[in-house]
């Protein structure tokens, strides 16, 4: 009987913690769906950060994949206040720099093909 009481008490505490976290996220003006997308984008940012170190060595297909995934990450980060992700700013900035470099490189290659 005591074990059932302990389990019910623990479940109630877990439920109360979840409700408190959701309320704090909502009070910060963030939608839960956007926050969940941010959590997923944070994992993707770590992967893109590793790829951004070698963006000059990427094949055109890898560049396209990098660009599309980076756009998804940027979109998710734009929905969240920067104070939440300020610890990840260095990674974000490096991925953004690689994104911009790839875009400029691809744009100049397309212009060179169009000129010829």
Beta strands, then each sheet from edge to edge (+ up, - down):
end
